[in-house]
């Protein structure tokens, strides 16, 4: 069994992308060559925000802690990422802690965030199996 800890970045204004990715990754049983993959969610979903942070610095610290504990950071390439301060901080955290970034281009989207694409180690399309394969490849160091 392989346990893989995932941080999914998102903009709460566009939480549909997060919801789809979380369902694909965490709500199904995955395996590689018959060996089970257990994906653990280290994200900060809208349904479970960080309540204890009293300042931007505390919030950034709490998010960075989650990123530090993660194996792979998944970020949708929606254009909103170009304008999101927090997604930019999450990218900075992933880079600082040497966590590979998987960029996922949402279905039907012609333009993608250059900020996310440039920071990503791997870019995949909006397909469940592509996302899982991308996570696994980054986890294994490919």
C-alpha positions, 0 to 999 in steps of 0.5 A, spaced: 500 500 500 502 507 498 499 513 502 500 519 498 498 526 501 495 531 496 494 538 497 489 541 492 489 548 491 483 552 489 479 559 489 473 558 493 469 562 488 471 557 483 470 551 488 467 546 482 474 545 480 476 543 487 470 539 488 471 535 482 478 533 483 477 531 490 471 527 488 476 523 483 482 523 487 479 521 494 472 518 493 475 512 489 479 506 490 485 506 486 491 502 485 498 501 481 499 494 479 494 491 484 497 495 489 492 500 493 493 507 493 491 511 499 490 518 497 490 523 504 487 529 503 491 535 506 487 541 502 483 546 506 476 545 503 471 551 503 467 546 508 473 545 513 477 552 513 482 554 517 478 557 523 484 559 528 488 563 524 487 571 526 492 574 521 494 573 514 501 570 517 498 565 521 493 563 515 499 562 510 503 558 516 497 553 517 497 552 509 504 552 508 504 546 514 499 542 510 503 543 504 509 541 507 506 535 510 503 533 502 507 529 497 504 532 491 500 539 490 495 539 485 493 546 482 487 547 476 490 552 471 483 556 471 485 563 469 483 565 476 489 563 479 493 569 475 489 573 480 489 569 486 493 571 492 493 565 495 494 560 490 500 564 488 502 563 496 501 556 495 505 555 489 511 559 493 510 554 498 510 548 494 516 551 491 519 553 497 518 546 500 520 542 494 513 539 493 512 537 485 506 541 482 501 537 478 497 543 474 490 540 471 487 544 465 480 544 466 475 541 461 474 545 455 478 551 457 482 554 452 487 558 456 490 556 462 494 560 467 501 561 466 503 562 473 501 555 474 503 552 468 510 555 469 511 552 476 508 545 475 512 539 474 507 536 470 501 538 466 495 534 465 488 535 462 481 534 465 481 527 466 480 522 472 485 517 470 490 523 467 490 526 474 491 520 478 497 518 473 500 525 474 500 524 481 503 517 481 508 519 477 510 526 481 510 521 487 515 516 484 519 522 482 518 521 474 
